[in-house]
C-alpha cells in the first residue's frame, strides 16, 4: 500500500470519527447545562458535563479538517490527525474501561472499535515505506 492510499484510508476513518463525534457532541450539548443522565449502573458518577460536549465538538470538527488535509496530502493534516486521534483514543480508552467495569457489552464494543480506529489512523499516518537496500 503506497503512502497516498494509506493517507486516504486514514482520511476516510477520520471522516467517520468526525461525523460520529459531531453527533455525540450535539447529543451532550442538546442536554444543556444540566448534562445527560448517567449510564445505568453508574448513577453516582453522573452524566457528561457541558464542557465535555464543547470539547468533543471541537475535536470532531478538527477531525473533519484533518481528513481534508490527509486526503490532499498536506503535512498539517497529518499533525492534526495525530493530535485528534491521540486525544480521542485517551478518552475512548477511559470510556472502554468504564464499559468493562459496568459490564455493558454494547458500550464496550463501541468504544473498543473506536479506540481501534484511532490507533489505526495513527499507524497509517506514521507508517513509512522501507528504504531500498543499498547494493
C-alpha positions in Angstrom: 0.0 0.0 0.0 1.5 3.3 -1.0 1.5 6.5 1.0 -1.4 8.1 -0.9 -3.6 5.1 -0.3 -2.7 4.9 3.4 -3.5 8.6 3.9 -6.8 8.3 2.0 -7.8 5.3 4.1 -6.9 7.4 7.3 -8.9 10.3 5.9 -11.9 8.0 5.5 -11.6 6.8 9.1 -11.3 10.4 10.2 -14.5 11.4 8.4 -16.3 8.5 10.1 -14.8 9.5 13.5 -15.6 13.2 12.9 -19.3 12.6 12.0 -19.8 10.3 14.9 -18.1 12.9 17.2 -20.4 15.6 15.9 -23.5 13.5 16.7 -22.1 12.6 20.1 -21.2 16.2 21.0 -24.5 17.6 19.8 -26.3 15.0 22.0 -24.4 16.3 25.0 -24.8 19.9 24.1 -28.6 19.5 23.4 -29.0 18.3 27.0 -28.0 21.8 28.2 -26.0 22.7 31.2 -27.7 20.1 33.3 -25.9 17.4 31.3 -27.1 13.9 30.2 -28.4 11.4 32.7 -25.7 8.9 33.9 -25.5 5.5 32.3 -27.4 2.7 34.1 -25.3 1.3 37.0 -23.2 4.4 37.3 -25.7 6.9 38.8 -23.1 8.1 41.4 -20.8 9.3 38.6 -23.3 11.5 36.8 -23.5 12.2 33.1 -21.0 14.0 30.9 -20.7 17.8 31.7 -21.5 20.5 29.2 -17.8 21.5 28.7 -17.2 17.9 27.5 -19.7 18.4 24.7 -17.9 21.6 23.6 -14.5 19.9 23.7 -15.8 16.8 21.7 -17.5 19.1 19.2 -14.2 20.9 18.6 -12.3 17.6 18.3 -14.9 16.3 15.8 -14.6 19.4 13.6 -10.8 19.2 13.8 -11.0 15.5 12.8 -13.0 16.6 9.7 -10.4 19.2 8.8 -7.6 16.7 9.3 -9.5 14.3 6.9 -9.3 17.1 4.2 -5.6 17.6 4.9 -4.9 13.9 4.8 -6.8 13.5 1.5 -4.9 16.3 -0.1 -1.5 15.0 1.3 -0.8 18.0 3.5 1.6 17.8 6.4 -0.7 19.8 8.7 -3.4 17.2 8.1 -1.1 14.5 9.4 -0.3 16.6 12.5 -4.0 17.4 13.2 -5.0 13.8 12.7 -2.3 12.6 15.1 -3.4 15.0 17.8 -7.1 14.4 17.5 -6.7 10.6 17.4 -4.4 10.6 20.4 -6.8 12.8 22.5 -9.8 10.8 21.3 -8.0 7.5 22.0 -7.3 8.5 25.6 -10.9 9.5 26.2 -12.1 6.4 24.4 -9.9 4.2 26.5 -11.4 5.7 29.6 -14.9 5.0 28.3 -13.8 1.5 27.4 -12.7 0.8 30.9 -16.0 2.2 32.2 -17.9 -0.1 29.9 -15.9 -3.1 31.1 -16.4 -2.2 34.8 -20.2 -1.6 34.3 -20.4 -4.9 32.3 -22.1 -3.1 29.4 -21.2 -5.2 26.3 -22.6 -2.7 23.8 -20.7 0.2 25.3 -17.5 -1.9 25.5 -17.8 -3.0 21.8 -18.5 0.6 20.6 -15.5 2.1 22.4 -13.2 -0.8 21.6 -14.0 -0.3 17.9 -13.4 3.5 18.3 -10.1 3.1 20.0 -9.0 0.6 17.4 -10.0 3.1 14.7 -8.0 5.9 16.3 -4.9 3.6 16.7 -5.3 2.5 13.0 -5.3 6.1 11.8 -2.2 6.9 13.9 -0.5 3.8 12.4 -1.5 4.7 8.8 -0.2 8.2 9.2 3.1 7.2 10.8 3.8 4.2 8.6 6.9 4.6 6.4 8.0 2.6 3.5 11.2 0.6 3.9 14.1 2.2 2.2 15.6 0.1 -0.6 18.8 -1.7 0.4 22.0 -0.2 -0.9 23.8 -2.7 -3.2 
